[in-house]
Amino acid sequence: MSAETTTDTLKVLLFSDDRTTRQAVRYALGRRIASDLPDVEIFDTATQPGVIHALENGHYDVVILDGEANPSGGFGIAYQIKDEIPNCPPVVLLVARADDAWLASWSRAEGVSSFPVDPIRLPRTVATVVRATRTARAAQ
């Protein structure tokens, strides 16, 4: 059954301490990031404990973390959840500088997108990460 004919949603956990960043991500992702994926449902949090609580108590298809957030940045949170959350969903990091790509690699993020939030690049990155994860899980 294709994603278009199912009633499920693509659940996104979005973390940023900045309300305007969360709003920009929401606008960029819209209702659907790709025709072959279900509608997007975004859950957001502004704190590191909120991310951990959400992941321990719910299922998400992808996590988007703001690498520039304070006091807990997305890089450290990504590293932490990859160690502590069983079956951790894939992570997309938002970075301010291209030079931060090595930090994203260190944190084991599956995808990287840059600031300012790009309404073309971010949905493509998230869709690519989600597809890759779904394909890998289906092959297991």
Residue frames as qw, qx, qy, qz and C-alpha x, y, z in Angstrom:
[[0.000, 0.891, 0.454, 0.000, 0.00, 0.00, 0.00],
 [0.422, 0.460, -0.040, 0.780, 1.45, 3.37, -0.90],
 [0.230, -0.244, -0.456, 0.825, 1.87, 6.18, 1.60],
 [0.214, -0.084, -0.211, -0.950, -0.69, 8.20, -0.34],
 [0.606, -0.296, -0.545, -0.499, -3.45, 5.72, 0.42],
 [0.532, -0.275, -0.699, 0.391, -2.66, 5.18, 4.07],
 [0.291, -0.874, -0.249, -0.300, -3.95, 7.25, 6.95],
 [0.720, -0.417, -0.176, 0.527, -0.68, 7.35, 8.84],
 [0.091, 0.991, -0.065, 0.073, 1.33, 10.50, 9.35],
 [0.684, 0.328, -0.318, 0.569, 5.01, 11.29, 9.26],
 [0.520, -0.832, -0.185, 0.055, 5.75, 12.25, 12.85],
 [0.505, 0.528, -0.227, 0.644, 8.48, 14.84, 13.25],
 [0.552, -0.718, -0.252, 0.340, 9.98, 15.86, 16.58],
 [0.381, 0.716, -0.004, 0.585, 11.34, 19.39, 16.25],
 [0.598, -0.617, -0.242, 0.451, 13.71, 20.93, 18.78],
 [0.368, 0.468, -0.030, 0.803, 14.80, 24.55, 18.95],
 [0.275, -0.482, -0.498, 0.667, 14.96, 27.05, 21.77],
 [0.043, 0.244, -0.159, -0.956, 13.99, 29.72, 19.21],
 [0.493, 0.498, 0.594, -0.397, 10.30, 30.03, 18.42],
 [0.440, 0.719, -0.193, -0.502, 11.04, 31.68, 15.06],
 [0.069, 0.400, -0.879, -0.250, 13.25, 28.75, 14.03],
 [0.331, 0.201, 0.903, -0.188, 10.50, 26.29, 14.93],
 [0.481, 0.664, 0.296, -0.490, 8.04, 28.37, 12.92],
 [0.287, 0.659, -0.519, -0.463, 10.41, 28.53, 9.92],
 [0.095, -0.173, 0.974, 0.109, 10.83, 24.74, 9.98],
 [0.425, 0.423, 0.720, -0.351, 7.05, 24.27, 10.17],
 [0.456, 0.731, -0.011, -0.508, 6.57, 26.53, 7.15],
 [0.147, 0.557, -0.737, -0.354, 9.37, 24.83, 5.22],
 [0.186, -0.014, 0.982, -0.002, 8.02, 21.33, 5.81],
 [0.491, -0.009, -0.305, -0.816, 4.42, 22.26, 5.14],
 [0.824, -0.095, 0.245, -0.502, 1.79, 19.54, 5.19],
 [0.962, 0.115, 0.231, 0.088, 3.70, 17.03, 3.07],
 [0.274, -0.723, 0.466, 0.429, 7.40, 16.88, 2.25],
 [0.046, 0.286, -0.812, -0.506, 7.12, 14.50, -0.70],
 [0.690, 0.058, -0.252, -0.676, 4.35, 12.88, -2.70],
 [0.708, 0.053, -0.703, -0.047, 5.47, 9.37, -1.71],
 [0.268, -0.026, -0.729, 0.629, 5.41, 10.14, 2.01],
 [0.215, -0.694, -0.687, -0.007, 2.42, 10.72, 4.30],
 [0.102, -0.880, -0.092, -0.455, 1.30, 14.06, 5.67],
 [0.414, 0.260, -0.533, 0.691, 3.58, 15.63, 8.25],
 [0.544, -0.775, -0.276, -0.167, 2.64, 16.01, 11.90],
 [0.405, 0.482, -0.422, 0.652, 5.10, 18.16, 13.86],
 [0.657, -0.693, -0.281, 0.092, 5.63, 17.99, 17.61],
 [0.399, 0.650, -0.280, 0.584, 7.93, 20.64, 18.98],
 [0.692, -0.628, -0.233, 0.269, 9.91, 21.23, 22.11],
 [0.174, 0.917, -0.187, 0.307, 12.22, 23.99, 23.26],
 [0.415, -0.710, 0.535, -0.191, 14.31, 22.05, 25.79],
 [0.303, 0.382, -0.873, -0.023, 16.66, 19.09, 25.92],
 [0.276, 0.022, 0.864, -0.420, 14.59, 17.36, 28.64],
 [0.643, 0.406, 0.185, -0.622, 11.57, 17.83, 26.37],
 [0.544, 0.474, -0.616, -0.315, 13.33, 15.96, 23.56],
 [0.095, 0.213, -0.951, 0.203, 14.25, 13.06, 25.84],
 [0.435, 0.185, 0.646, -0.600, 10.75, 12.88, 27.34],
 [0.666, 0.452, -0.093, -0.586, 9.13, 12.92, 23.90],
 [0.495, 0.422, -0.736, -0.187, 11.39, 10.18, 22.54],
 [0.027, -0.123, 0.931, -0.342, 10.92, 7.99, 25.61],
 [0.375, 0.316, 0.670, -0.557, 7.13, 8.31, 25.43],
 [0.625, 0.620, 0.156, -0.448, 6.29, 8.42, 21.74],
 [0.717, 0.137, 0.534, 0.426, 7.17, 7.24, 18.26],
 [0.205, 0.842, -0.117, -0.486, 8.70, 9.65, 15.74],
 [0.861, 0.440, 0.184, 0.177, 9.84, 9.06, 12.19],
 [0.573, 0.430, -0.096, 0.691, 12.51, 11.76, 12.27],
 [0.418, -0.769, -0.237, 0.423, 13.98, 14.27, 14.72],
 [0.412, 0.699, 0.035, 0.583, 15.05, 17.75, 13.62],
 [0.596, -0.619, -0.227, 0.458, 17.47, 19.44, 16.03],
 [0.179, 0.962, -0.056, 0.196, 18.69, 23.03, 16.06],
 [0.803, 0.072, -0.245, 0.539, 22.47, 22.89, 16.28],
 [0.203, 0.456, -0.163, 0.851, 22.56, 26.50, 17.44],
 [0.569, -0.682, -0.332, -0.318, 20.14, 26.12, 20.37],
 [0.206, 0.373, -0.594, 0.683, 21.20, 27.22, 23.86],
 [0.277, -0.741, 0.611, 0.006, 21.99, 26.07, 26.46],
 [0.666, -0.072, 0.734, 0.109, 21.72, 22.54, 25.03],
 [0.313, 0.524, -0.452, -0.651, 22.60, 22.40, 21.36],
 [0.891, 0.248, -0.027, -0.379, 21.34, 19.93, 18.82],
 [0.530, 0.511, -0.674, 0.069, 24.77, 18.36, 18.28],
 [0.074, -0.298, 0.822, -0.480, 25.07, 17.19, 21.88],
 [0.698, 0.074, 0.388, -0.598, 21.43, 16.13, 22.03],
 [0.804, 0.392, -0.343, -0.288, 21.86, 14.07, 18.85],
 [0.353, 0.420, -0.800, 0.241, 24.90, 12.34, 20.31],
 [0.326, -0.171, 0.702, -0.610, 23.03, 11.68, 23.56],
 [0.781, 0.168, 0.219, -0.559, 19.87, 10.25, 22.00],
 [0.707, 0.423, -0.543, -0.165, 21.84, 8.00, 19.65],
 [0.221, 0.299, -0.850, 0.372, 23.41, 6.45, 22.77],
 [0.211, -0.012, 0.712, -0.670, 20.41, 6.44, 25.10],
 [0.669, 0.258, 0.176, -0.675, 17.24, 5.95, 23.02],
 [0.498, 0.012, 0.849, 0.176, 16.64, 2.41, 21.74],
 [0.401, 0.512, 0.671, 0.357, 15.74, 2.43, 18.04],
 [0.077, -0.614, -0.084, 0.781, 16.41, 6.14, 17.90],
 [0.573, 0.743, 0.345, -0.012, 14.77, 7.77, 14.89],
 [0.622, 0.311, 0.138, 0.705, 16.98, 9.42, 12.30],
 [0.248, -0.768, -0.185, 0.561, 18.23, 12.92, 13.07],
 [0.449, 0.654, 0.209, 0.572, 18.51, 15.97, 10.84],
 [0.437, -0.537, -0.211, 0.690, 20.64, 18.79, 12.26],
 [0.250, 0.928, 0.183, 0.207, 20.18, 22.45, 11.41],
 [0.676, -0.290, 0.007, 0.677, 23.60, 24.11, 11.22],
 [0.069, 0.938, 0.071, -0.331, 24.68, 27.71, 10.81],
 [0.051, 0.776, -0.542, -0.318, 28.04, 27.08, 9.16],
 [0.857, 0.356, -0.348, -0.134, 29.22, 24.59, 6.55],
 [0.258, 0.514, -0.735, 0.360, 32.23, 24.01, 8.82],
 [0.555, -0.273, 0.546, -0.565, 29.84, 22.42, 11.34],
 [0.840, 0.187, -0.372, -0.348, 29.36, 19.38, 9.10],
 [0.454, 0.277, -0.796, 0.288, 32.06, 17.50, 11.03],
 [0.267, -0.139, 0.631, -0.715, 30.11, 18.06, 14.25],
 [0.787, 0.109, -0.010, -0.607, 27.01, 16.62, 12.62],
 [0.731, 0.276, -0.623, -0.040, 29.06, 13.58, 11.64],
 [0.144, 0.259, -0.776, 0.556, 30.40, 13.26, 15.19],
 [0.474, -0.035, 0.455, -0.753, 26.86, 13.43, 16.58],
 [0.223, 0.093, 0.959, 0.148, 25.77, 10.63, 14.19],
 [0.470, 0.525, 0.232, -0.671, 23.08, 12.70, 12.51],
 [0.621, 0.284, 0.686, 0.252, 21.76, 11.16, 9.31],
 [0.361, 0.699, 0.388, 0.480, 21.16, 14.52, 7.65],
 [0.312, -0.426, -0.136, 0.838, 22.24, 18.16, 7.76],
 [0.229, 0.775, 0.434, 0.397, 20.50, 21.31, 6.57],
 [0.404, 0.039, -0.174, 0.897, 21.68, 24.87, 6.90],
 [0.029, -0.796, -0.399, 0.455, 20.39, 28.11, 8.32],
 [0.505, 0.048, 0.282, -0.814, 18.57, 30.09, 7.25],
 [0.575, 0.184, 0.782, -0.155, 15.96, 27.37, 6.92],
 [0.163, 0.262, -0.606, -0.733, 15.65, 26.59, 3.22],
 [0.698, 0.187, 0.375, -0.581, 12.08, 25.60, 2.20],
 [0.782, 0.433, -0.371, -0.250, 13.43, 23.53, -0.68],
 [0.389, 0.451, -0.771, 0.225, 16.49, 21.89, 0.87],
 [0.331, -0.258, 0.708, -0.568, 15.08, 21.03, 4.30],
 [0.839, 0.122, 0.241, -0.472, 12.08, 18.99, 3.06],
 [0.760, 0.470, -0.442, -0.082, 14.33, 17.20, 0.55],
 [0.157, 0.467, -0.784, 0.378, 16.85, 16.35, 3.25],
 [0.538, -0.133, 0.603, -0.574, 14.16, 15.10, 5.64],
 [0.874, 0.283, -0.008, -0.395, 12.50, 13.05, 2.89],
 [0.594, 0.509, -0.620, 0.059, 15.82, 11.46, 1.90],
 [0.066, -0.362, 0.797, -0.478, 16.60, 10.54, 5.51],
 [0.692, 0.015, 0.436, -0.575, 13.11, 9.12, 6.11],
 [0.849, 0.379, -0.237, -0.283, 13.17, 7.06, 2.90],
 [0.420, 0.492, -0.737, 0.198, 16.62, 5.66, 3.69],
 [0.282, -0.248, 0.749, -0.546, 15.54, 4.67, 7.20],
 [0.800, 0.152, 0.243, -0.527, 12.33, 3.05, 5.98],
 [0.761, 0.456, -0.439, -0.139, 14.23, 1.10, 3.32],
 [0.209, 0.440, -0.804, 0.342, 16.83, -0.09, 5.85],
 [0.471, -0.129, 0.646, -0.586, 14.18, -1.18, 8.34],
 [0.849, 0.271, 0.009, -0.454, 12.17, -2.99, 5.67],
 [0.634, 0.482, -0.604, -0.004, 15.28, -4.94, 4.68],
 [0.131, -0.422, 0.785, -0.434, 15.82, -6.23, 8.23]]
